[in-house]
Amino acid sequence: MSQAWYFDVFSLNYATMAGMTWNSTGLPIERFWDLTLERAFGPQAKEPMRIALAHTRFDRRFDIIARMLVEDRIEKPFQFWDMYKLTRFNGLTDEMLAELEADAKASLDAAQQARPLLTEPRAQEMADLVIISAERRYCLATSGRLYLRARAAEKKGDRAAALALIEQCEKEGAKLERAAGRMGIEYPLAMHDDDVVQVYRQMRARLAAGR
């Protein structure tokens, strides 16, 4: 039962796999997905939910970027296996966070546009989950960009600017915690959210103490 609350989201994937893998003589994927979206969300909300779901692939990037922040891989190499392929990043950059920010904003805006158009509880739950996911990614990106700027200011010796930036960063981090808190019974899966915010708080405390 603990996993049942987001089954409806996964059921879209299961339906697609069933339609495309086990019934290879079925409809073309574009037509199949179009009908699936309309069946799940209705004709009015179909298009915004198409946009919202098109961006959820970046949930994986949430985990990667969060780990880079927690493990202090800002200016160090970070590598991971992605579907049997080794991927390597030479540190965390503002460009990576800006990409995540734009992606999350597109998903969030589309899901929020679709939400008032939904009347079925099942469809409403799916939209709510997409909104929570997008909020987490967006808050991680915005806070992470401020964190990088704070580190750069400190490196230049401008402690006042660094402190002002990390205080803004911590406020954005609090939004990340609140978004993760909306996950309900699955909140333990959001452990990186707490760890990331702790990194922000440690830097703010150190700068405030003049260390």
C-alpha positions in Angstrom: 0.0 0.0 0.0 2.9 2.4 0.7 3.6 2.4 -3.0 0.1 2.6 -4.3 -0.3 6.4 -4.1 1.8 6.9 -7.2 0.8 3.8 -9.1 -1.4 5.8 -11.4 1.6 7.7 -12.7 3.5 4.5 -13.4 0.4 3.0 -15.0 0.9 5.4 -17.9 4.3 3.8 -18.4 2.9 0.3 -18.0 0.2 1.1 -20.6 2.8 2.3 -23.0 5.1 -0.7 -22.5 2.1 -3.0 -23.0 1.0 -1.2 -26.2 4.5 -0.9 -27.7 6.3 -4.0 -26.5 3.8 -6.7 -26.3 1.6 -5.5 -29.2 4.1 -4.3 -31.8 1.4 -4.3 -34.4 -0.6 -1.6 -32.5 -0.9 2.1 -33.1 2.2 4.3 -33.8 3.6 5.7 -30.6 2.5 9.2 -31.3 -1.1 8.2 -31.8 -1.0 5.7 -28.9 0.3 8.4 -26.5 -2.2 11.0 -27.7 -5.1 8.6 -27.0 -3.6 7.6 -23.6 -3.2 11.2 -22.5 -6.8 12.0 -23.5 -8.1 8.9 -21.7 -6.1 9.7 -18.5 -6.7 13.4 -18.3 -9.5 14.3 -20.7 -9.4 16.4 -23.9 -9.0 19.8 -22.1 -6.0 18.9 -19.9 -4.4 16.6 -22.5 -2.0 19.1 -24.0 -0.6 20.7 -20.8 -0.2 17.3 -19.2 1.7 16.2 -22.4 4.2 19.0 -21.7 4.3 18.4 -18.0 5.1 14.7 -18.4 7.6 15.3 -21.2 9.9 16.9 -18.6 9.7 14.4 -15.7 12.7 12.5 -17.1 14.8 15.0 -15.2 13.9 13.4 -11.9 17.1 11.5 -12.4 19.0 14.7 -12.6 17.5 15.8 -9.3 19.3 12.9 -7.6 22.5 13.4 -9.4 22.7 17.1 -8.7 21.7 16.7 -5.1 24.5 14.1 -4.6 27.0 16.5 -6.2 26.0 19.2 -3.7 26.1 16.9 -0.7 29.3 15.2 -1.7 31.0 18.5 -2.5 31.5 17.6 -6.1 31.2 21.3 -7.2 34.7 21.4 -8.6 35.5 17.7 -8.6 34.7 14.9 -11.1 31.5 13.0 -10.5 30.6 9.8 -12.3 27.6 7.4 -12.3 26.1 4.6 -14.3 23.0 5.5 -16.3 21.4 2.4 -18.0 24.7 0.6 -18.3 26.5 3.7 -19.6 29.1 5.5 -17.5 28.5 9.2 -17.4 31.1 11.7 -16.0 30.6 15.4 -15.1 33.6 17.5 -14.3 31.9 19.3 -11.5 28.6 21.1 -11.1 28.1 24.2 -13.2 25.5 27.0 -13.3 24.6 25.9 -16.8 23.6 22.5 -15.5 21.4 24.0 -12.8 19.9 26.5 -15.3 18.9 23.6 -17.5 17.3 21.9 -14.6 15.5 25.1 -13.5 14.1 25.7 -17.0 13.0 22.1 -17.3 11.3 22.1 -13.9 9.6 25.4 -14.6 8.1 24.1 -17.9 6.8 21.0 -16.1 5.4 23.0 -13.2 3.6 25.6 -15.3 2.0 23.0 -17.5 0.9 20.8 -14.6 -0.5 23.8 -12.7 -2.4 24.8 -15.9 -3.9 21.3 -16.2 -4.8 20.8 -12.6 -8.1 23.0 -12.5 -9.3 21.2 -15.6 -9.2 17.8 -14.0 -12.3 16.3 -12.3 -11.4 12.7 -11.8 -9.6 12.0 -8.5 -7.1 9.6 -10.3 -6.1 12.3 -12.8 -5.9 15.0 -10.0 -3.6 12.8 -8.0 -1.3 12.3 -11.0 -1.2 16.0 -11.7 -0.4 16.7 -8.0 2.5 14.3 -8.1 3.9 16.0 -11.2 3.6 19.3 -9.4 5.4 18.1 -6.3 8.2 16.6 -8.5 8.6 19.8 -10.5 8.6 22.0 -7.3 11.4 19.9 -5.8 13.5 20.1 -9.0 12.8 23.9 -9.4 13.7 24.7 -5.8 16.9 22.5 -6.0 18.0 24.4 -9.1 17.3 27.9 -7.8 18.9 27.2 -4.4 21.8 25.5 -6.1 22.6 28.4 -8.3 22.6 30.7 -5.3 24.9 28.3 -3.5 27.4 28.3 -6.4 27.4 32.1 -6.5 27.9 32.3 -2.7 30.9 29.9 -3.0 32.4 32.0 -5.8 31.9 35.2 -3.8 33.7 33.7 -0.8 36.5 32.5 -3.0 37.0 36.0 -4.2 37.2 37.2 -0.6 33.8 39.0 -0.6 32.4 37.5 2.6 29.5 40.0 2.8 28.3 39.1 -0.6 28.7 35.4 0.1 26.7 35.7 3.3 23.9 37.6 1.5 23.7 35.0 -1.2 23.8 32.0 1.1 21.0 33.5 3.1 18.9 33.7 -0.1 20.0 30.2 -0.9 18.8 28.9 2.5 15.4 30.5 2.0 15.0 28.7 -1.3 16.2 25.5 0.4 13.4 25.9 2.9 11.0 25.8 -0.1 12.7 22.6 -1.2 12.0 21.0 2.2 8.4 22.1 2.1 7.9 20.6 -1.3 9.5 17.3 -0.2 7.3 17.3 2.9 4.2 17.1 0.6 5.3 13.6 -0.5 3.5 12.1 2.5 4.3 8.5 3.3 7.1 8.5 0.7 9.0 11.4 2.3 11.9 9.1 3.3 12.7 8.8 -0.4 13.5 12.6 -0.3 16.5 12.2 2.0 18.7 14.2 -0.4 16.5 17.2 0.1 17.3 17.4 3.8 21.0 16.7 3.1 21.2 19.5 0.5 19.6 22.0 2.8 22.0 21.0 5.6 24.9 21.9 3.3 23.4 25.4 2.8 22.9 25.9 6.5 26.4 24.8 7.4 27.9 27.4 5.0 25.6 30.1 6.2 26.5 29.3 9.9 30.2 29.3 9.1 30.0 32.7 7.2 27.8 34.3 9.9 30.4 33.2 12.5 33.2 34.8 10.5 35.0 31.5 9.9 
